[in-house]
Amino acid sequence: MRSWERHYIARLKSAPLQLGDSDTDRLRLWRARLRSKGFVVKSVGDFDEPLRSATIVAQLTVGAAPDGIVGPETWTRVGKLRKAHARPVATPKVILGFKPTVVDCRYGRNGYPVHPTKRWDSRPAGRLRYKLGHYTGNEASFLADARFHVQTSYLDEGGAPSIAYGIGVERSGRILVFNDPAVTTWHCDGGFNSYTYGIAFQGGTDGPNLAQRKALRWLYRELEAGFSPRPGERWAPLPTADTVHRKVNSTSCPGDKGEAFYRAIALAFADYPSKG
């Protein structure tokens, strides 16, 4: 470990970084560390709520206490992370009849947390108008995101009912089903939560990798035809119209490459989605 980092860690022990701290060289080092690991944060600025949220996701990813405070343990553990796009990913071969692995993570299945009392509201039949594309913005696992959504007040005081995406696609191409289309999750805001079904790929500005692109193409056509998240269950067909997060809210999600891909696989892409 270099001498400057030993000094930095010693300083963090006596004076950790936390919400409300002013923009300083120390804080910029933490922002730079998060950015180097694939987390989408600004390079400068005070320790604000977006930085605290990114810090909590990073802590959940590395198994540190998710308190949003940067001490020596958080600094050191996050430093050992690799960027998601730097990891080798096994991609399925191009074969006729390709079908990715689908895992049902609804209602607390497969270790995904749900709130002990809260549940999503149901949406009236016919309300859903678009499939809406996201990215996670960093290398955090969907399980870390689920804990962040449910166990912190990021989306709602006391936690959200469950992870707010409808479906997630891991970097391996595996598809994780989080919520039914019949419920309204808080995944995009801008007044469009009731009209959209959120689908996210794990990753950031590099866009989906080959495995994810194949899985997402398959998933979109299956959703439009009637998806089977588990044996014996089949959903009604979802709308063929698609859009992305930044078309309904002020955000960079899902990045230029992510938007280009979602646009490419859409049967009908809405640059100006409507609620009517």
PyMOL commands that set and color helices and strands:
alter all, ss='L'
color gray80, all
select helices_A, chain A and resi 3-14+25-36+49-62+72-79+84-86+106-111+142-151+193-195+210-225+245-247+255-265
alter helices_A, ss='H'
color red, helices_A
select strands_A, chain A and resi 102-104+121-122+130-135+167-169+175-177+183-184+196-201+241-244+268-269
alter strands_A, ss='S'
color yellow, strands_A
deselect
rebuild
show_as cartoon
